[in-house]
Amino acid sequence: MSGAVLDAAFYDRPVLEVARDLVGCELVHGETAGRIVETEAYHHTEAACHAYVGLTARTSTLFAAPGTAYVYRSYGIHALINAVCEGEDVGAAVLVRALDPTAGVELMRARRGPVHERDLCNGPGKLTQALGIELTENATSLVDGPVRIRAREPGVVPELVTGTRIGITKAVELPWRFCLRGSRRVSRPYPPGLLHPGTG
């Protein structure tokens, strides 16, 4: 975990740019960490974003300062972590969908149970369980809070595959899902073109 922690200015940009640029960065919580291999962008102008309804008690974190963690419960079960982007007058965030574990794998296994290592963090609810991220992390800083994101290694420019977002029923046509080409740690269903020809 040698990369510098991303500063607030990194997130103070259009959400689609941040979503692309987070792939290859490292999400860190306590003794556990993983390289981000999949993200999705959400913006208040489209109906799949929680902020589409405007400013409410639930969505207030989405209108917080860039670099704030937005953690919410999905279907009453899983905590999902997002990075708030753009200005405080905009409700926008990047959902971290999948990781390639880089530290604390044994602890991740203990938290996740008897699953294949490829399945430790290949989904937004799986990765938060593996890293021990809970609702208490909501509205904390990704710059100096308990959950941080470190920059890519110098010179690393991931090759991305773009697709439509999954697990939603609104604004499904938007190509706002970004995955690391060739990674089998991406959540399923894989976007078209994820795996190199001949890899199955």
N, C-alpha and C positions, 0 to 999 in steps of 0.2 A: 504494500500500500504506500507507494512512494510518491504518487501524484499529489499536487497541491489541492486543497479543498476549493471547490468552485466558489467564487465570490458572488455577491448579489447582482453585480452587473451582468453576469452570465445569463441570469434568468430574466433580466429586464430587456427582453427582446421578443419579437413575434413568436408565438407558441410553436409554430411549425418549425422554425429554425432551432429552437431549444430541443424539441422532440428528436430531431435528427442528430443534434450534437451531443445529446446525452448517451447515445449508443456508443459503447466503448468506455464510458466512464465507470467509476466504481462506487457502488452504494455501500455504506459502512454503518453498522450499528453494533456497538459493544465489541465483542470478540469475533463477530461474523462480518463477512463482506462478500460481494459478488459483482462481477463485471456486467453491466447492463447490456442485454442483447436484444431487447424489444421495448418499444414505447408506443404510446398513443397520445395524440394531441386532442384537447377539448377546449372549446371557446364559447363564450356566452351567446354568440350569434347563431349557434346551431343547437337543435333540440336535444341532442344526446348529452349536452353539458348540464351539470346540476345548476350552474349559474344562469341558464336560459330563463329561469323564472324570476330572476332579479336577486336583489339583496335580501336574504332572510337569515334567521339564526343559523340554519344549517350551512348556507352558502357563504357566510361572511368571511370564512377563511380564504375562499377563492378570490376575494377582493382585497386580500392582505398584500403586504409588500412582496415584491418578487424575491424568490428564494425561501418562501415559507412552505412548510410541509402541510399538505392537505390530506388527512387520513380519515377515512370514513368506513362505516360498516356496510358491506355488500350482502344483501339478502339476509341480514341479521346474523351472519356467520363470520365472514372474512373481513379483516381490516385491509384496505387497499391504500397504497401510498402514492401521492402525486406531488409534483413540484409546481408551485404557483409561479406564473410567468406574467410578463407585461406589466403595465401600470396598475395602480390601485383602483382606477376607475374601470378596469377591465376584469372580467371573470374568466380566467384562462389557466389551464394547468396541464402538465404532462403526466400521464399515468405510467408508472414503471410496471411493465407486464412480465418481464422474465429476466433472470440473471444466470450467469455462469459462475458458480461458487469459487471464491478465491481464498477465503480464510474462514476458519471455524466450522469446517465440514462435519466433524464429529458432533458438535453441538447442534448443527442443523439436522443431522440424522436423528438425534435424540428428540428433537422437537417435532419432526415430521413423521417419525415412525418408520416401519419397514417398507420403504419405497425405493425404486431404482434411483441411482444417483442422478440420472438425467431428469428425473421428475422432482428433485428437491425444490427447485425454484422456477419451474417452467409454467408459471401462472401468477397473476398478481396477488391472489390470496395465499398461494403456496410460499411465495418468497417472503411475505411478511411473517408468516408462521415460522419459517426457517430462521429468519433474522430476529425474531422476537419483537417485532414492531407492533404496537398496540395503539388504541385510540388516544392514549395519553400523549402520544407524539403529535397529535393534531395541533396546528397553529404554532409549532416550534420552528426554529430557524434551521435551515439546511446548511447554513454557513458556520454557525457556532453552537448548534443544538445537539441533541443526542443522536440524531441521524444526519449524516453528512454525505456529500457526493464529491469524490475526488476526480480530478481531470484525467483524461486519457494520457497514456505514456507519450512522450514527445515523438512526433513524426508519425504517429498512428492515425490513419484515416480509414475508418471502417467502410467496407462496401455494403451498401444498404439495399434492401428489397422493400418496396412500398406496396401497401395493400389497404383494403378497407378494414375498418375497425370491427372487432368481433364482440359478442356478448351483449349487444345493444339492439334496440328495435327502431330507433329513430336516427335520421341522418346517416343511414347505413351506406350510402353511396360515396361518402367522402373518403379519399385515399389518405387517411391520416394515421396509418399504422406503419411503423418503421422497424425493420428487423435486420439483424446482422446476417448477411448472406452466408450460407453454409453452416449456421449454428443449429444443432439439434436440441438446444436448450430453449428454443422459442416455444411459446405455448401453441397448442393445437386449436383449430386447424392451421397448418402452415400456410402462409401466403404463397401464391404461385411464383415459382422461380427461386424459392428459398435455397433449395439444395442444388449443388452443381450437377450437371448432367452425368448420369451414370452412378450417382451415389445412393439412389433409391430413397 
